[in-house]
Structure formats: C-alpha cells, structure tokens
Amino acid sequence: YKLKNGLTVYLNEDHNETSAFGAIVVRGGGKRDPKDATGIAHYLEHMLFKGTQTMGTIDYEAESVYLDSIAIKYDQLGKIEDDSLRKAIQNDINRLNLKAVEYAIPNEFDRLAEKMGGTWINAFTSDDNIAYFNKFPGNQIEKWLDLYRQRFNKPVFRLFQSELETVYEEKNRAADNFFRGIFDYFGKNFFKNHPYGQQDILGTIDHLKNPSLTKMKEYYDTYYVANNMALIICGDFDIEKTKPIIEEKFGTLPYSELPPTLNINEDKFNGREFISGRMSPMKLGVIGFRTVPANHKDKLGLRFIQEMLSNQYSTGLLDKLSVNNKLLGAGVWPMDNVDHGGLVFYYVPKLFFQSLTKAEKVVLKEVEKIKNGDFTESELEVIRLGMNRDYQEQLENMQNRLFLFIDIFTKSTPWDDVANYPQKIESITKEEVVEIANRYLGDNYLSLHSKTGLPKKVKLDKPPYDPAVPK
C-alpha cells in the first residue's frame, strides 16, 4: 500500500522466522548520476551511515560551520586544474576537517542498530536503485522504524574525507578485477547511449578526485523523496500494530515531483559488431544480444532460454560444452535492467588449438539448437520444474524474500506477475520459446574477444590529508 505522501510500503508478516528484515529502497541508482559527477549515488550511500543533525554529533551547530566551509572548498577544488592551487585547497579542506571531526561521533548509526540486536547492517548501489537494510528482532520494530526515519531526516555528510579513502579503495579493488574490466568495456560498447554503459557506478577517476558535496545534496533532495522510495519489512512482526507506527514515522517524509524517465534509445547492432583487446590472463570471449527491459511480456520466455543454456544443475547446453571438453567453460546471464535488457554469453576456449573465433561458433551453435526447436517437451518440463523450485526456495528464505521485494519495487513489477509466476511457467510452450529465441538471438549482436594480456591500470592515490581522528 502507499502512504498519502506516496511512500510505497511492503509488509510481509511471517512468524516462522525469529527475526525481521527491513529495508529502505530508493529508485535511481548510478544511471541518475550527473554526467559531470559520476559515482555520486554510490558516494551518497556511504554518507548516509554518517548520521544527521541529531545523530553522529555532539554539537551540530558548532560542527556545521566547518562542514559548510568544507562543502564550499570541494566545489572550488572541482574547478581547479593547477596542481599548486589544488594542493592549497586540499590543505584548507584538511584543516577544516580536523576541526569538524572534533564534534563527530563515528558509527553511531551502526551502534544504535546493534544495540537493538540488529545485524547484517549494509547497503548497495546498483544502476537502478540504492537500498539500505538490516536484520533485527521483531519486538524492536518501533525502534528500528524510528532509527531509519531519523536516518533520512536531514542527513549530514560528515567525515567525508575518511569515506573518500574508502571509496578510492573500492575503485582500486575494482581495477584489480579483470572480469570487471572486461565487462565494463563490453558494457560501454553494448550501451552506446545509456548510462548503463556510459557511466560507472563507482564513478570515473577524475570525478572521484573532485567530489562535490553540493551535487550530492542535490541528488539527495531530488531522489530521496517519499514517492520515489519504499519501506519493506518481512518476518516476525505484527502488521496491524506496525502500520500506525509507519504512518507516524514516515508519513512526514517529503513528496516532490520527480525528473522525467530516461527515454534513451539504443540502436540495433548492425550484424556482428566486433571489439577486441588484451584484458585477461587467458583467452575469453563475450557475446551480447539486445533483449527487453524488466517486466516485458517476453521476459519469462527469455528466462527459459537462459535456463536451457546454463543452470545451477549444470544440465544446460552451455554447461555440457565444458563437461564434454568442447570448451574450458561457458555461461550466460541476463541484463535485467529497468530501461534496457540483454542476454550475455561468456566462454573460455580450450588452452591449445582452439581460437576465440572457433569457440564463439561453438557457443552460437548451441543457441541455434533452441532457435530450431531442437529440444523435447520433456526437456522443457525439466526446466519448468527447476524454475518452480527456485521460485519456492526463494520465497522460503526470508533474506531472499527481502531482495525479491527490493527488486519488485525497483522494476515496478505488478504483484500478479509475482503471485502467478508458477502458473506463468506452466503456460510457456515450446513454440513460444522458439519464437522468442528467433526474435532476439539473431544475426545482430556484439562480440568481444579478449586475448592474453592485462591493460594498464590507473590507481587512485589516497588524497594528501592528515588522518582525522574523532575524539
């Protein structure tokens, strides 16, 4: 249901659990980062652990003088390229930060959550959303609701300098992951227009070196509004006792008009579009087909195709390629985003006497089997049973259920699609699978070949600041 201010609420009472799981979800994510300030949504996620005007500080009025000055200095830093001038501004930031930190109480949000028995305190930023969540005893639900309401009531972006180093380290770890490098490169060529490919959730190095607290505040004011957020609670609690508390705590969240949706089109690939590089310690290939965004009517048929190719039981057509020693490995995963979709294959050729081109043909040959209907009704029934089992297991696990609700809200999935999923699985026919395979897995696709070698990595050095130690 929704509150009058537009906040979406999902409540799922289940006393088979001894705890409750709660989350706040915000639509937007990395795709809504400003083009000149990528990484802002992720950065903001980190800062929302730092407290508010009443939490995380011993004297906000005194602290705010320094915090306001720090924000101004960061805006100045983003406009300066001269190294000596940048160094001077960074010294000013450091001096102000050492003063501000005298008033900060680090990790107070975490400690308050832990005091009520909370665990699993975490958050994430994706292309399409930002989510904050944790597990807690159901009899502490009023405290939990109060804490999370306070969290989004005039948050303060304090201890920014220390969190800057944390984000830098995340970026450096990502640079060390060659798989991530390959798929970032693939994504830029797959989504040539949309932020899904043209922007990095962690942000570019230049933007991370010049963070803007002003733009972070603008992002918060734009997207962290009731009609763009959801409150989710499932597990051991009482719905009827909880609803009035939610109304009291969250009914005052502000409503605001939202920016228009991102109507950014992607052209079809013109035949087989090819890119290459030396980005991995072994030969590796990737193939991507454009499909459909989340909630499209063909999504379920594409899920069938995915399961027929690769599944957790290792019985898919691609799974058998490595079992039968035709490839070292192969798999498939969906790009199941709000605005655009895709089906992406990866494969690893055999070490000797098998080129990437030959390995690519081996993979596409398995795809042709589905397009030609070269499978039996009994094989399709096995897929149905596996998908139904996955669905039931997901609902039995409260942690998975929480993430299901997060996904439902982010993608605006109709509840009937979730509740009737088993019946929809049963209704899929062989003819539909073949038709969908031919519709989307045709001759227009992107192919990437990565030969042996690793690209040059650019590391983010820690900013030249003296460490700020809260008192």
Secondary structure, 3 states (H helix, E strand, C coil): CECCCCCEEEEEECCCCCCEEEEEEEECHHHHCCCCCCCHHHHHHHHCCCCECCCCECCHHHHHHHHHHHHHHHHHHCCCCCHHHHHHHHHHHHHHHHHHHHHECCCHHHHHHHHCCCEEEEEEECCCEEEEEEEECHHHHHHHHHHHHHHCCCECCCCHHHHHHHHHHHHHHHHHCHHHHHHHHHHHHHCCCCHHHHCCCCCCHHHHHCCCHHHHHHHHHHHCCHHHEEEEEEECCCHHHHHHHHHHHHCCCCCCCCCCCCCCCCCCCCCEEEEEEEEECCCEEEEEEECCCCCCCCHHHHHHHHHHHCCCCCCCHHHHHHHCCCCCEEEEEEEECCCCEEEEEEEECCCCCCCHHHHHHHHHHHHHHHHCCCCCHHHHHHHHHHHHHHHHHHHHCHHHHHHHHHHHHHHCCCHHHHHCHHHHHHHCCHHHHHHHHHHHCCCCEEEEEEEEECCCCCCCCCCCCCCCCCC
